[in-house]
Amino acid sequence: MTASESPAFTAVAPHYDTLMRGVPYRQWVRYLDQLLRVQNAHPRRVLDLACGTGNVAEILAGEGYEVVGVDLSAPMIDQARRKADKKGLKISYFVQDAAQLDLPCSPFDLCVSLFDSLNYILEPDALARALARVYAHLVPGGLFIFDINSVFALENNFFDQDNLASNDRLRYVWRSAYDPETRLCRVVMRFFLRHRDGVDREFRETHVQFAYREDELRDMLADAGFIDIDTYHAYTLRPVRPTTDRIFFVAQRPSV
């Protein structure tokens, strides 16, 4: 069995949907709908930032939204485009860095960024630029909804998991290490893919996330121009608490 190391979201891209098949994407979208009802918002054009292979974008498109997806990973976007073409979905996908977001098809009524994608922006200055770029791509009154892994989640090894005991063709073991000084959580992801010859071949990706605090993200959003910034304990309308592992943010570009 040989092992190869790849950057995040490259080697795993063709297997990502298999890996994430247990994720309740439709429940995530229902929660988005709930947050939109709280805001009395009725968006039409949606930007899915860090869209991955397009699973949420496809659901939103199926609900009648006009959707554009953006991701930094070209292999993930390749998968998203292939799936959209196969299903006949009119979703435009772009490979872009969130900190340099510059789309020809803006503005949008809503931007969403899900599955702790913003934790992958490791430099606070780069995240601040990304928030400013999202702001620039929204209509007046537009909303930005995103989630992050909290400091509590990253420092308590919530990434650690495996399925080595399963009979799945793709098995994995993930182990994380959090450095409180740098606030970086490094996750070594080992994957074991069983080929037709019955031999497992290993490949690896190392993922790194930055532990952003709720208060500093509020400040960064405000600095970017957003107002009416609300936070929630994930999948609820309850406030964030010290043991919240995932925090959802809702912020608005002013109407005027």
C-alpha positions as CSV (number, residue, x, y, z in Angstrom):
1,M,0.0,0.0,0.0
2,T,1.5,3.3,-1.0
3,A,0.6,6.8,0.3
4,S,0.6,10.1,-1.4
5,E,0.1,13.6,0.1
6,S,-2.1,16.2,-1.6
7,P,-3.2,19.7,-0.8
8,A,-6.7,20.0,0.8
9,F,-9.7,19.3,-1.5
10,T,-7.7,17.9,-4.4
11,A,-7.1,14.1,-4.2
12,V,-10.3,13.7,-2.2
13,A,-12.5,15.7,-4.8
14,P,-13.6,12.7,-6.9
15,H,-14.6,10.9,-3.6
16,Y,-16.0,13.9,-1.7
17,D,-19.7,13.1,-2.3
18,T,-19.1,9.5,-1.2
19,L,-17.3,10.7,1.9
20,M,-20.1,13.2,2.7
21,R,-23.1,11.1,1.8
22,G,-24.3,11.1,5.4
23,V,-24.4,14.9,5.6
24,P,-28.1,16.0,5.7
25,Y,-27.7,18.8,3.1
26,R,-31.5,19.3,2.8
27,Q,-31.7,19.9,6.6
28,W,-29.0,22.5,6.3
29,V,-31.0,24.2,3.5
30,R,-34.2,24.0,5.7
31,Y,-32.2,25.8,8.4
32,L,-31.2,28.4,5.9
33,D,-34.9,28.8,5.1
34,Q,-35.7,29.3,8.8
35,L,-33.0,32.0,9.1
36,L,-34.4,33.8,6.0
37,R,-37.9,33.7,7.5
38,V,-36.6,35.3,10.7
39,Q,-35.1,38.1,8.5
40,N,-38.3,38.3,6.4
41,A,-36.0,37.9,3.4
42,H,-37.0,36.6,0.0
43,P,-33.8,36.3,-2.0
44,R,-33.8,35.3,-5.7
45,R,-30.1,35.3,-6.7
46,V,-27.8,33.3,-4.4
47,L,-24.0,33.1,-4.2
48,D,-22.7,29.8,-2.7
49,L,-19.2,30.7,-1.6
50,A,-16.8,27.8,-1.0
51,C,-19.5,25.6,-2.7
52,G,-17.4,22.4,-2.9
53,T,-18.9,19.9,-5.3
54,G,-22.2,21.9,-5.4
55,N,-24.5,19.8,-3.2
56,V,-26.1,22.8,-1.5
57,A,-26.1,24.8,-4.8
58,E,-28.0,22.0,-6.5
59,I,-30.7,22.0,-3.8
60,L,-31.1,25.7,-3.9
61,A,-31.4,25.6,-7.7
62,G,-34.0,22.9,-7.4
63,E,-36.0,25.3,-5.1
64,G,-36.0,27.9,-7.8
65,Y,-33.1,30.1,-6.8
66,E,-30.7,31.5,-9.4
67,V,-27.4,30.1,-8.1
68,V,-23.7,30.8,-8.7
69,G,-21.0,28.7,-7.0
70,V,-17.5,29.7,-6.2
71,D,-14.6,27.6,-4.7
72,L,-10.9,27.9,-4.5
73,S,-10.4,24.2,-5.4
74,A,-10.5,23.6,-9.2
75,P,-10.9,19.8,-8.7
76,M,-14.0,20.4,-6.6
77,I,-15.4,22.8,-9.1
78,D,-14.8,20.3,-11.9
79,Q,-16.9,17.8,-10.0
80,A,-19.6,20.4,-9.4
81,R,-19.8,21.3,-13.1
82,R,-19.9,17.7,-14.1
83,K,-22.8,17.0,-11.8
84,A,-24.7,20.1,-12.9
85,D,-24.3,19.2,-16.6
86,K,-25.4,15.6,-16.0
87,K,-28.5,16.9,-14.1
88,G,-29.3,19.7,-16.5
89,L,-29.0,22.4,-13.8
90,K,-28.2,25.9,-14.8
91,I,-25.6,26.7,-12.1
92,S,-22.6,28.8,-13.0
93,Y,-19.4,27.8,-11.2
94,F,-16.2,29.7,-10.8
95,V,-12.7,29.0,-9.4
96,Q,-11.8,32.0,-7.3
97,D,-10.2,33.0,-4.0
98,A,-12.8,34.5,-1.6
99,A,-10.3,37.2,-0.7
100,Q,-10.1,38.3,-4.4
101,L,-13.8,37.6,-5.3
102,D,-14.7,39.3,-8.6
103,L,-17.6,37.8,-10.4
104,P,-19.1,39.1,-13.6
105,C,-22.7,38.1,-12.6
106,S,-23.2,40.0,-9.3
107,P,-24.9,41.4,-7.4
108,F,-26.7,38.8,-5.2
109,D,-29.5,39.0,-2.8
110,L,-27.9,36.3,-0.6
111,C,-24.5,34.9,-0.1
112,V,-24.1,31.6,1.9
113,S,-20.9,29.9,3.0
114,L,-21.4,26.6,4.8
115,F,-19.6,23.7,6.4
116,D,-17.0,25.9,8.3
117,S,-15.4,27.0,5.0
118,L,-14.3,30.3,6.3
119,N,-12.2,28.6,9.0
120,Y,-9.9,27.6,6.1
121,I,-8.9,31.2,5.5
122,L,-5.9,31.1,7.8
123,E,-5.0,34.8,7.8
124,P,-7.4,37.3,9.5
125,D,-6.4,40.0,7.0
126,A,-7.4,37.6,4.2
127,L,-10.7,36.9,5.8
128,A,-11.3,40.6,6.3
129,R,-10.8,41.1,2.5
130,A,-13.1,38.2,1.8
131,L,-15.9,39.7,3.9
132,A,-15.4,43.0,2.1
133,R,-15.6,41.2,-1.3
134,V,-18.8,39.5,-0.2
135,Y,-20.3,42.9,0.8
136,A,-19.4,44.3,-2.6
137,H,-21.2,41.4,-4.3
138,L,-24.5,41.9,-2.4
139,V,-27.4,44.2,-3.3
140,P,-28.3,46.8,-0.7
141,G,-30.2,44.9,2.0
142,G,-28.6,41.6,0.9
143,L,-27.7,39.0,3.5
144,F,-24.6,37.0,4.2
145,I,-25.2,33.7,6.1
146,F,-22.2,31.5,7.1
147,D,-21.0,29.1,9.8
148,I,-17.7,28.5,11.5
149,N,-16.2,25.8,13.7
150,S,-15.9,27.5,17.1
151,V,-12.7,27.7,19.1
152,F,-14.3,25.2,21.5
153,A,-14.7,22.7,18.6
154,L,-11.2,23.0,17.3
155,E,-9.5,22.9,20.7
156,N,-11.5,19.8,21.7
157,N,-10.6,17.7,18.6
158,F,-14.1,17.6,17.1
159,F,-12.4,16.7,13.8
160,D,-11.2,13.4,15.1
161,Q,-13.1,10.5,13.4
162,D,-12.7,7.3,11.5
163,N,-14.6,4.6,9.8
164,L,-11.9,1.9,9.5
165,A,-14.2,-0.8,10.8
166,S,-16.6,-0.4,7.9
167,N,-16.7,-2.2,4.6
168,D,-16.9,1.0,2.6
169,R,-14.6,1.2,-0.4
170,L,-13.4,4.5,0.9
171,R,-12.3,4.4,4.5
172,Y,-10.5,7.0,6.5
173,V,-9.0,8.1,9.8
174,W,-8.7,11.8,10.7
175,R,-6.6,13.1,13.6
176,S,-6.3,16.8,14.6
177,A,-3.9,18.9,16.7
178,Y,-4.7,22.4,17.9
179,D,-2.1,25.0,18.7
180,P,-3.5,27.6,21.1
181,E,-0.6,30.0,20.3
182,T,-1.2,30.1,16.5
183,R,-4.9,29.2,16.9
184,L,-4.4,26.7,14.0
185,C,-6.0,23.3,14.0
186,R,-4.1,20.9,11.7
187,V,-6.0,17.8,10.6
188,V,-4.1,14.9,9.0
189,M,-6.7,13.0,6.9
190,R,-5.6,9.5,5.8
191,F,-7.8,7.8,3.2
192,F,-7.8,4.2,2.2
193,L,-9.3,3.5,-1.2
194,R,-10.0,-0.2,-2.2
195,H,-9.3,-0.9,-5.8
196,R,-10.6,-3.6,-8.0
197,D,-7.6,-5.8,-7.3
198,G,-8.7,-5.8,-3.6
199,V,-5.7,-3.7,-2.5
200,D,-6.1,-0.6,-0.4
201,R,-4.2,2.4,-1.6
202,E,-3.7,5.2,0.8
203,F,-3.7,8.9,0.1
204,R,-3.5,11.8,2.5
205,E,-4.6,15.4,2.8
206,T,-3.7,17.8,5.5
207,H,-6.4,20.4,6.3
208,V,-5.8,23.5,8.5
209,Q,-8.4,25.7,10.1
210,F,-8.0,29.0,12.0
211,A,-10.0,29.3,15.3
212,Y,-11.9,32.6,14.9
213,R,-13.7,34.0,17.9
214,E,-17.3,35.2,17.7
215,D,-16.5,38.7,18.8
216,E,-13.7,39.3,16.3
217,L,-15.8,38.0,13.5
218,R,-18.5,40.5,14.6
219,D,-16.0,43.3,14.5
220,M,-14.7,42.2,11.0
221,L,-18.2,42.1,9.6
222,A,-18.9,45.5,11.0
223,D,-15.6,46.9,9.6
224,A,-16.7,45.5,6.2
225,G,-19.9,47.5,6.4
226,F,-22.4,44.9,7.6
227,I,-25.1,45.7,10.1
228,D,-27.7,43.7,12.1
229,I,-25.2,40.9,12.9
230,D,-26.9,38.0,14.6
231,T,-25.3,34.7,15.8
232,Y,-26.9,31.4,16.6
233,H,-26.1,28.0,18.1
234,A,-26.1,25.9,15.0
235,Y,-29.4,24.7,13.6
236,T,-31.4,26.6,16.3
237,L,-32.4,30.2,17.0
238,R,-30.8,30.0,20.4
239,P,-27.9,32.2,21.4
240,V,-24.3,31.0,21.2
241,R,-23.0,29.5,24.5
242,P,-19.5,28.5,25.6
243,T,-19.9,24.9,24.5
244,T,-21.3,25.8,21.0
245,D,-19.2,23.9,18.5
246,R,-20.7,25.5,15.3
247,I,-21.8,29.1,15.1
248,F,-24.0,30.6,12.4
249,F,-23.8,34.2,11.5
250,V,-26.4,36.3,9.7
251,A,-25.3,39.8,8.6
252,Q,-26.9,42.4,6.3
253,R,-25.6,45.0,3.9
254,P,-27.4,48.2,4.7
255,S,-30.4,49.0,2.4
256,V,-29.1,52.4,1.6
